[in-house]
């Protein structure tokens, strides 16, 4: 187990190293940072001076080493656009994104799992047909359209829920949360549903397909032949076996919920990391883009690690193989 | 006379399919007495498994019992509501399935599965159920059940898993056990043990057993009475001895005749003993490194583990003869075959084809490959389902550039299909349009298409019904006579080897324990392992 985690950690470090290299290349070769820092009417000497001060004349590997060293300490430089440290900027935006991502992940998991199990167990029911048809809509409609549609129905026409922003937030010192105020919770509903819809349908269809497959297995037939109750068979034997492949996909999907909340955040003007990224792209704010890249890579690496460990916990066959004893 | 445990009367099982009604079981009636083992034989599709499923009420959709009655100790059970039926399953009717590797849930320990089943049927607490589970495992012949109970299914071998499955089926002391091909997936020696366990358990408990199998040998050794089924109907019923020795119906007579026996001494042709060896295998060795990763070795201090799959095996195959290689699973016979055709590289040793080393590499590789071909076990898996038969058969010719153009290839394919007794029009079809036996013919045609001299056949008939097996073996024999082919026949079925081979080698744990002429080995085995193997074979000649 320990060796397995260590091996995965080593792989994660390699991944992060490669991403760091790409981020650094962004820094170095996408546009001239000095040109963005100084105005067009600056003197050539000022350019040279600034280059020297920022260490841009040093060899490639020295600069990359410095970049990695800074990154390890959480330093990603200063945003060109806002003139504040990138780390501070991202940290101030992060709570909004995390809360949104977790709310929608929760919705996607709870509804995706239960609907998936339901449609697998009652493949012939009318309701299954309805759910499966609707799920096609969920998979095929683009996120922004769903967001705009929801805004139109619930915010404009019905006026039940706010159409943008995060509502009131409570400052816990290190974390600004919208979960403790009514307006904050109300603002969360629409964007969370929008962001979760695609994942929800994906998880649902995956669970359904896997479960149908598992229900065909011999050990389920044998469980029936032993007279176990339907409950024990469906939720004990079948569901646990269904979870093995579902965990992987779901884990990766949760990563992309955080990473690709950009569209939803833009539609709902959600003050999260995603909208920060979009704004930075528009003005070529390279430090923010690089830091965002590193951050997303980090999220994926961490989630993957957790998924692998979960896999290990669920499936005893892996435990044995890794410990090297066959019998 | 006591009352039968189960009586089936005029049972009809139907499957409404798109193309009309398919009757899987058609008017089947029989009784099983307490303590009796009733064997049900028939080829695949005969409806024997379906009869078992109908009794326990587990017919897959859209099948249903159309008419007829099933009585369990006098109580009618076929029309019970699903809830009532579920309570009967496990408690009064137990079932054992064919494949022990897939009938246990891989994510739970066997103890969890046993205790769950016991507590479902019997009023016991956790500790009592656990004790009973341990007793059951001990009874089914699992050594040190107290510690093994907390193991997961994958930590057991196939035979041990089948014992666990039997323990599970018996956990609530059912009156009737339906065993559906309980030993077909197991090695002969393990098969014999499982048959013994099953027999003992029903004797000691007075349970009735319905033993469904395609293997007449198993029935001969186990059952008292038997039913022969064909196309959903009962062809013949009677005592095992009567049916095997004096079959009445034509279908049964043909079925019995197509079963090879290990006592069968009819030889078909004589290979001159002085014939030059075509294939020489010299000190063949293959190791598999199964060591854990470097990190594991450093952290846990675990050692390198090297499995010696094949150790120092040497034999010669005479030109135009058939060399049979027998042994149980894991004995290294398939590894040997793969090295002979050039699929895996030997760690040590040589395979010489008329003096040329197959593994020499260099310029002659193509020619050597052309002279050796292989036929695999599973005709359902060895043909690409997305390719037409014509392309499948022509592929070796194309790969080895034996044909100049498409027309020539097609002519050759048509010719090959005729040789394996298939209609040349078949080349336009896809593999799924053929039955198992026809597919194996296609596989043979593919092997022949590069005009090889030496064909390695790895369990060529073990996925086939006995009558189809007889046809395929027949075909292989006549092709051998026609083209002077040399075969290496790998099989766990000793009767098939006796029928086909001229010489035989017996492998155990990677070592060739004995080899010689087929009659010498079968009639007068020297090695202890060979004697054990021959004794374990359930054979129709052993019926009394």
HADDOCK unambig.tbl for C-alpha pairs under 7 A between the chains (distance, minus, plus):
assign (segid A and resid 3 and name CA) (segid B and resid 295 and name CA) 6.09 0.50 0.50
assign (segid A and resid 3 and name CA) (segid B and resid 296 and name CA) 5.66 0.50 0.50
assign (segid A and resid 3 and name CA) (segid B and resid 299 and name CA) 6.91 0.50 0.50
assign (segid A and resid 218 and name CA) (segid B and resid 102 and name CA) 5.65 0.50 0.50
assign (segid A and resid 218 and name CA) (segid B and resid 103 and name CA) 4.91 0.50 0.50
assign (segid A and resid 219 and name CA) (segid B and resid 102 and name CA) 5.98 0.50 0.50
assign (segid A and resid 219 and name CA) (segid B and resid 103 and name CA) 3.98 0.50 0.50
assign (segid A and resid 219 and name CA) (segid B and resid 104 and name CA) 4.93 0.50 0.50
assign (segid A and resid 219 and name CA) (segid B and resid 105 and name CA) 5.44 0.50 0.50
assign (segid A and resid 222 and name CA) (segid B and resid 103 and name CA) 6.00 0.50 0.50
assign (segid A and resid 225 and name CA) (segid B and resid 89 and name CA) 5.53 0.50 0.50
assign (segid A and resid 225 and name CA) (segid B and resid 90 and name CA) 6.01 0.50 0.50
assign (segid A and resid 225 and name CA) (segid B and resid 94 and name CA) 6.74 0.50 0.50
assign (segid A and resid 225 and name CA) (segid B and resid 95 and name CA) 6.06 0.50 0.50
assign (segid A and resid 226 and name CA) (segid B and resid 89 and name CA) 5.57 0.50 0.50
assign (segid A and resid 226 and name CA) (segid B and resid 90 and name CA) 3.89 0.50 0.50
assign (segid A and resid 226 and name CA) (segid B and resid 94 and name CA) 6.48 0.50 0.50
assign (segid A and resid 226 and name CA) (segid B and resid 117 and name CA) 6.67 0.50 0.50
assign (segid A and resid 226 and name CA) (segid B and resid 169 and name CA) 6.47 0.50 0.50
assign (segid A and resid 227 and name CA) (segid B and resid 86 and name CA) 5.14 0.50 0.50
assign (segid A and resid 227 and name CA) (segid B and resid 87 and name CA) 5.82 0.50 0.50
assign (segid A and resid 227 and name CA) (segid B and resid 88 and name CA) 6.86 0.50 0.50
assign (segid A and resid 227 and name CA) (segid B and resid 89 and name CA) 4.42 0.50 0.50
assign (segid A and resid 227 and name CA) (segid B and resid 90 and name CA) 4.82 0.50 0.50
assign (segid A and resid 228 and name CA) (segid B and resid 117 and name CA) 6.50 0.50 0.50
assign (segid A and resid 228 and name CA) (segid B and resid 120 and name CA) 6.56 0.50 0.50
assign (segid A and resid 237 and name CA) (segid B and resid 105 and name CA) 6.93 0.50 0.50
assign (segid A and resid 315 and name CA) (segid B and resid 107 and name CA) 5.94 0.50 0.50
assign (segid A and resid 316 and name CA) (segid B and resid 107 and name CA) 6.22 0.50 0.50
assign (segid A and resid 317 and name CA) (segid B and resid 154 and name CA) 6.85 0.50 0.50
assign (segid A and resid 324 and name CA) (segid B and resid 292 and name CA) 5.29 0.50 0.50
assign (segid A and resid 327 and name CA) (segid B and resid 155 and name CA) 5.31 0.50 0.50
